[in-house]
Amino acid sequence: MPHIARQSLLTLEDYARQRKEFRAKVIEHKKVRTVFLGSNVTLQFEDELLMRYQIQEMLRIERIFEDEGIREELDAYNPLIPDGTNLKATMMIEYPDPVERQRMLARLKGVEDRVWVQVEGCERVYAVADEDLERENESKTSSVHFLRFELSDEMRKALKYGVALAIGIDHPEYQATLERVPAEARTSLAGDLA
């Protein structure tokens, strides 16, 4: 499984020197890998670069330089990197108005299990959600979920070949479909696959 190793991280000093350029690169990369499903759900497809940035930022913000703290950050973020057989995404449910957000999070229970990807010519693949911990309770779902889409060998080959990719949600309270992920995003996501 691909992962970020301790020795590949920049020291706090080196990161401070390179941060501006690295951050600009990550922002552009992130734009390509962001998918909007309707007006209230965003999927941020994660990869090694985005997780490396997240780790470096956490180390910088928290001033973590000891091995144990660095290991904790690596342990938290490495599982979000695709392993060659899947796509991984952070799903954010966003309603600006706090009252509406509370009402909708109650109505959207289970939405994380109704998010899908579909490689052209293949069946839909529904997300495996929140493998690290339960983010839903009896009264509402969380506004953030971590999703994994496990793709068959046939799907991976087709996506790398260049076929279309669709993404959607088919929850009773929220439906949205992006029939064709933009080519640049699809190419970036196909790069996650072995």
N, C-alpha and C positions, 0 to 999 in steps of 0.2 A: 504494500500500500504506500503511495507517495506520502511523504511527510516532510516537515521542516525540521532539520536537525539543529541542535544547540549550536554547533560550531559554524553553522551557516548564517547565524544572526549577527547583525552589526552591534558593536558596542554602543552604549548610549552616546558617547562622544562622536563616533563615526556616523551614527544615525542622525545626530543633530546637524552635522555638516551636509549630509546628503538628503535630508528630509524634504526640502522644498522641491527638488527635482523628482524624487521618488513619489511624493504625494501627487504631483501633477500627472505623472505617468499612471498612477493608480486611479485617479479621478476619471481620466479618459477611458481606461480599461473597464472601470465599473459601469460607465454609461452604456457601453456596448452590451454588457451582461445583465442589464436591468430590464425587466419585462413588466409592463403594466397590464393588469387584468381588470378591466372596468375602471371605475374612478376611485376605488377604495382598497384595492389589493395590489401590492408590488412584490414581485419575486426578484431577489438579488441572487443570481447564480454565482456561487462561490468557487474559488480555485486557489491554487497555491499562492499566486501573487497577492490576492486580496487577503488571504489569511496571514501571509508574511507581514503585510502592512498592518493588519490588526494587532498582531503580536508585538511588532516594533512600537506601535503607538501605545499599547498598554504598558510595555516596559518603560517607555519615555514618561508617560503620565504618572505612573506609580513609582517611578525611580527605582525600578527593580533591576538589580545587578547580581544578586546572589543566585547560586545554582538552583536552589529549591523553588524560589519564586519564578524563575525562568522556566523550569520544568512544569510548574503548574499552568503557566500560560500555554506552553506547547501542548500539554495534555488537554487543555480546554479547546484549542482551535484546530489542532491537527485532524480530529475526526470530521471536520467540516470540509476537508479537501476531497474531491472526487478521487476514487481509487482506480479509474480506468474502465469500470463496468457501469458506472452510474453518473448521474448529474445530481448535484446538491445545491439547495437554495435556501435562503432565509426568506420566509414569507412575512410581510408586514401588512396588517389590516389597519387602515388609516382613515379615521373619521375626525375632522378637525374639532367639531363640537363635542365636548365631553359628555353631554347628556345623550346625544345620538350615538356616540361611541359605546357607552355603557349599554344602551338598548340593543344595539346591533351585535355586540359581543355575546349577549345572551341569546340572540336569535341565530347566531352563526356557530353554535356548538357543533363540532364535528366537521367544520369546513376544511380543516387541514387534511382530512382523509379523502376529500373530494376534489383535490387538485390533481391534474393529469397532464402528461405530455403524450404526444402521438407522432411517431415517425411515419411519414407518408407510406401507405401501403401496409402498415402494421396496426395492431390493436393498441388501444390506450394503455398507458402505464400509470396507475395511481400512486400517489406519494406514500411512502412510509414516513410517518411523521413523529417527531419528538422522541427519538430513540434514547436520548440522554435522560429525560425526565418528563413527567406528565405536565402539560401546560394548560390543561382544561380542568375545570371542576364541575360540580353539579349545577352551578348556576350560569357559567359563562366560559367562553374560550379565551385564550390569551390573544393579545394583539401581535405577538411574534411567535412564529413556529419555524422549526428546522426540518426541511424535507429532503428525502432521498428518493430518486427515481432510478430503479434498477432496470437496465436495458439488456435485452438478449443480444447475443452475438450478431444475429441478423440485423437487429435495429442499429447496433453500433456501426456495423459495416455500411449500412444504407445511409446513415447520417454522415459518416465520414466521406461517402461517395458524393454527397451533395443533395440528397432529397430534402423535401420540405419538412419542417417541424412545426406542429401546432401545440398550443398550451391553453389550458382552460380550467374552469371550476364549474362543477355541476351540483352545487348544493341547493336545496329547495329555496333558501333565502338569498342566494347570490349565484348568478350565472354570468359567466364571461368567457369568451373564446377569442384567442388570437389565432386566426387561421393559418397564418404564415409568419413565423418569427423572421425578422429582417435578416438578410443574407449574412451581414457582418456578425450579428449575434449568433446565428446558427453555426457559422464557421468557428467562432470562438468556443461555443459549447462542444462542438465536435472534437475540438482539440483536447478536451478532458478525457476522451475515450481512448482505450488501448487499441 
